[in-house]
């Protein structure tokens, strides 16, 4: 079996490493961050393809993975239900999946504190050069898999012209503890996949595991994502902390200017259903995510492959960020199993994944265009999608609920047979 280095130890890298390790390969994960990564990220919408990949990674997929909801509801500004759809789905969290996947991988295979600098390719190997805990180090392998995120160092080396493209809006995100919410909020929206659709904006939310990955009633949390327009000058202000320091590309939660948070909470009280405004008010540390598109024409470069957000980033409206990385991991493992740890395997992986990822990016843009259409003239609004369509199309499992024909690039989506025993929904 082959030696394979995975750059990036977040969910995508862990999925790839675990699947490849179970196939018998000698895997080494290089992660830049030192110490615990638990508690990062927020909610994750699951799909059957994610369950299948988690099973291939060695996880026992059961009800402890997340929280199941049965309905989707849209609330108007007064908190009344204007749309209600039966659509069972399981919602989990970044920290829950990270904890499970991290525990699966032997500790010796997960190296933290490594800053990758460059990759040097040879005829029969690829050598990763980086700064590790002991200073400059190298790691040699037959293949290198880069899962190092939207600002990928590896992509900068091999495809420097591929850059994230700002979509013109941001997402305010946060997680609110179930225990602090009012009875009205708990009874009307907490147990659902909720939507708020003020003019030109969009909020979604759903229950997830609470502190300590607790999924017991009363101990859970509600994850929200509020999309708001932010032209470039507004984005620049949002990415500037209270000391006047600019954080281009992204700002950590503890650096977001408290005055921006206060303004956002005031807007929530004005624009959103009281239930959503309450959640936002009671969330201790909301954080900010600029929304980007990223699409790579190539993901295979000799003995180096890109995966996850290093290769494609689709706006969160499709709810497939982790599922897409999981599909990358499985496709990569399948190609290596068929062609060996060779450039030919990575080429086969590229041919399979690029069309599907391009379709995911196209669908996410299509879903995100709802906000822009709602902010246009009355004539444009008349032809835009209805609230019912938005609720039924956002973050769905397309293998389960369909809708492939309704967006640009749909023909590229390849449906796969469901894996028996992987679905948690009835």
Residue pairs with C-beta under 8 A, 6 or more apart in sequence:
1 23
1 24
1 25
1 26
2 25
2 26
2 141
2 142
2 143
2 336
2 340
2 341
3 25
3 26
3 27
3 28
3 140
3 141
3 142
3 341
4 20
4 25
4 26
4 27
4 28
4 141
4 142
4 143
4 144
4 145
4 336
4 341
5 27
5 28
5 29
5 30
5 126
5 128
5 139
5 141
5 143
5 144
5 145
6 13
6 16
6 17
6 20
6 27
6 28
6 29
6 30
6 144
6 145
6 147
7 13
7 30
7 116
7 128
7 144
7 145
7 146
7 147
7 148
7 153
7 154
8 29
8 30
8 31
8 32
8 146
8 147
8 148
8 149
8 308
8 310
9 17
9 29
9 30
9 31
9 33
9 37
9 110
9 112
10 31
10 37
10 98
10 147
10 149
10 308
11 94
11 97
11 98
11 101
11 308
11 322
11 325
12 147
12 307
12 308
12 309
12 322
12 325
12 326
12 328
12 329
13 29
13 31
13 145
13 147
13 148
13 308
14 29
14 57
14 98
14 101
14 102
14 104
14 105
15 53
15 54
15 57
15 101
15 325
15 326
15 329
16 145
16 147
16 307
16 325
16 328
16 329
16 332
16 333
17 27
17 29
17 105
17 109
17 110
18 57
18 58
18 101
18 104
18 105
19 53
19 56
19 57
19 329
19 330
19 332
19 333
20 27
20 332
20 333
20 336
21 27
21 105
21 106
21 109
22 56
22 57
22 58
23 333
23 336
23 337
25 336
25 341
27 105
27 109
28 109
28 111
28 139
28 141
29 105
29 109
29 110
29 111
30 111
30 114
30 116
30 128
30 130
30 139
31 37
31 110
31 111
31 112
31 113
31 114
32 112
32 113
32 114
32 115
32 116
32 148
33 112
33 113
34 112
34 113
35 112
37 98
37 102
38 95
38 98
38 99
39 95
40 94
40 95
40 98
41 93
41 94
41 95
41 98
42 93
42 94
42 173
42 174
42 175
42 208
42 223
42 225
43 91
43 92
43 93
43 94
43 175
43 206
43 208
43 223
43 225
44 66
44 91
44 92
44 93
44 94
44 97
44 208
44 319
44 321
44 322
45 89
45 91
45 206
45 319
45 320
45 323
45 395
46 65
46 66
46 89
46 90
46 91
46 92
46 323
46 397
46 424
47 319
47 320
47 323
47 397
47 399
47 400
48 397
48 399
48 400
48 418
48 419
48 422
48 423
49 323
49 326
49 327
49 397
49 399
49 416
50 322
50 323
50 326
51 61
51 419
51 422
51 423
51 424
52 326
52 330
52 418
52 419
52 422
53 323
53 326
53 327
53 329
53 330
54 61
54 65
54 97
54 100
54 101
54 326
55 61
55 419
55 421
55 422
56 330
56 333
57 101
57 104
57 329
58 104
59 100
59 101
59 104
61 421
61 422
61 424
62 424
63 215
63 424
64 215
65 90
65 92
65 96
65 100
65 424
66 90
66 91
66 92
66 93
66 96
66 208
66 209
66 215
66 424
67 90
67 91
67 92
67 206
67 207
67 208
67 209
67 215
67 220
68 88
68 89
68 90
68 91
68 424
68 425
69 88
69 89
69 90
69 91
69 191
69 192
69 193
69 206
69 207
70 86
70 87
70 88
70 191
70 192
71 84
71 85
71 86
71 87
71 191
71 192
71 193
72 83
72 84
72 85
72 87
72 192
72 193
72 194
72 195
72 391
72 392
73 81
73 83
73 84
73 85
73 188
73 189
73 192
73 193
73 194
73 195
73 391
74 81
74 82
74 83
74 84
74 194
74 195
74 196
74 197
74 387
74 388
74 390
74 391
75 81
75 82
75 188
75 189
75 194
75 195
75 196
75 273
75 275
75 276
76 82
76 273
77 198
77 271
77 272
77 273
78 273
78 274
79 184
79 188
79 273
79 274
79 275
80 273
81 188
82 387
83 195
83 387
83 388
83 391
85 388
85 391
85 392
87 193
87 392
87 396
87 401
88 425
88 426
89 193
89 396
89 397
89 425
90 424
90 425
91 193
91 206
91 207
91 208
91 223
92 208
92 209
93 175
93 208
93 209
93 213
93 223
94 322
95 209
95 213
96 208
96 209
96 213
97 322
99 213
102 110
111 132
111 133
112 133
113 132
113 133
114 130
114 131
114 132
114 133
114 137
115 130
115 131
116 128
116 129
116 130
116 148
116 153
116 154
117 129
117 130
117 131
117 153
118 129
118 157
119 126
119 127
119 128
119 129
119 144
119 154
119 157
119 304
120 126
120 127
120 129
121 127
121 302
121 303
121 304
124 142
125 140
125 141
125 142
125 303
126 140
126 141
126 142
126 143
126 144
126 302
126 303
126 304
127 138
127 139
127 140
128 138
128 139
128 140
128 141
128 144
129 136
129 137
129 138
130 136
130 137
130 138
130 139
131 137
141 303
142 303
142 341
142 342
143 303
143 304
143 305
143 336
143 341
143 345
143 346
144 154
144 303
144 304
144 305
145 304
145 305
145 307
145 332
146 152
146 153
146 154
146 155
146 304
146 305
146 306
146 307
146 310
147 307
147 308
147 309
147 310
147 325
148 154
148 310
149 308
149 309
149 310
150 164
150 292
150 294
150 309
150 310
150 313
151 164
151 249
152 306
152 309
152 310
154 304
154 306
154 310
155 162
155 296
155 306
155 310
155 311
158 298
158 301
158 304
158 306
159 296
159 297
159 298
159 301
159 306
162 294
162 295
162 296
162 297
163 294
164 292
164 293
164 294
164 313
165 292
165 293
165 294
166 232
166 235
166 290
166 291
166 292
167 291
167 292
167 293
167 315
167 365
167 368
168 229
168 230
168 231
168 291
168 372
169 227
169 228
169 229
169 230
169 291
169 368
169 371
170 227
170 228
170 230
170 235
170 238
170 288
170 289
170 290
170 291
171 225
171 226
171 227
171 228
171 288
171 289
171 291
171 316
172 224
172 225
172 226
172 228
172 264
172 280
172 286
172 287
172 288
172 289
173 223
173 224
173 225
173 226
173 286
173 287
173 288
173 289
174 223
174 224
174 279
174 280
174 283
174 285
174 286
174 287
175 208
175 221
175 222
175 223
175 224
175 283
176 221
176 222
176 224
176 279
176 280
176 282
176 283
177 210
177 211
177 221
177 282
178 186
178 190
178 207
178 210
178 217
178 218
178 219
178 220
178 221
178 222
179 218
179 219
180 282
181 190
181 222
181 278
181 279
181 282
182 278
184 274
184 275
185 274
185 275
185 278
185 279
188 275
189 205
189 273
189 275
189 276
190 207
190 222
191 207
192 206
193 204
193 205
193 206
193 395
194 203
194 204
194 205
194 206
194 275
194 276
195 202
195 203
195 204
195 205
195 387
195 390
195 391
195 394
196 202
196 203
196 204
196 226
196 271
196 272
196 273
196 276
197 203
197 374
197 387
197 390
198 271
198 272
199 374
199 375
200 229
200 371
200 372
200 374
200 375
201 226
201 227
201 228
201 229
201 271
201 371
201 374
202 226
202 227
202 370
202 371
202 390
203 224
203 225
203 226
203 227
203 272
203 276
204 224
204 225
204 394
204 395
205 222
205 223
205 224
205 225
205 276
205 279
206 222
206 223
207 220
207 221
207 222
207 223
208 220
208 221
208 222
208 223
209 215
209 220
209 221
210 219
210 220
210 221
211 219
211 221
214 220
222 279
224 276
224 279
224 280
224 283
225 316
226 264
226 268
226 272
226 276
226 280
227 291
227 368
227 371
228 264
228 267
229 371
229 375
230 238
230 290
235 290
236 246
237 260
238 251
238 256
238 257
238 260
238 288
238 290
239 246
239 247
239 248
239 249
239 250
239 251
239 288
239 290
240 246
240 247
240 257
241 247
241 251
241 255
241 256
241 257
242 257
242 258
242 259
245 255
247 255
249 290
250 289
250 290
251 288
252 287
253 285
253 286
253 287
253 288
254 285
256 286
256 287
256 288
260 288
261 286
264 280
264 286
265 277
265 280
265 281
268 276
268 277
268 280
268 281
269 277
269 281
272 280
280 286
289 316
291 315
291 316
291 368
292 313
292 315
293 313
293 314
293 315
293 361
293 364
293 365
294 309
294 311
294 312
294 313
294 361
295 312
295 357
295 358
295 361
296 306
296 311
296 312
296 354
297 354
298 350
298 354
299 305
299 306
299 307
299 311
299 346
299 349
299 350
299 353
299 354
300 306
300 343
300 346
300 347
300 349
300 350
301 346
302 343
302 346
303 343
303 346
304 346
305 332
305 346
305 349
305 350
307 325
307 328
307 329
307 332
308 324
308 325
308 328
309 321
309 325
311 328
311 353
311 357
312 324
312 357
312 358
312 360
312 361
313 321
313 361
314 320
314 321
314 324
314 357
314 360
314 361
314 363
314 364
315 361
315 364
315 365
315 367
315 368
316 364
316 395
317 364
317 367
317 368
317 394
317 395
318 360
318 363
318 364
318 367
318 394
318 395
319 394
319 395
319 396
320 360
320 364
320 395
324 357
324 360
327 353
327 356
328 349
328 353
328 357
331 349
331 352
331 353
332 345
332 346
332 349
335 345
335 346
335 348
335 349
335 352
336 345
338 345
338 348
339 345
339 348
355 412
355 414
356 412
356 413
356 414
358 409
358 412
359 409
359 410
359 411
359 412
359 413
361 409
362 407
362 408
362 409
363 407
363 408
363 409
363 410
365 408
366 407
366 408
367 390
367 393
367 394
367 407
370 384
370 385
370 390
373 380
373 381
373 383
373 384
373 385
374 381
374 384
385 393
392 401
392 403
393 403
393 406
396 403
398 404
398 413
398 415
399 415
399 416
399 418
400 423
400 425
404 410
404 413
404 415
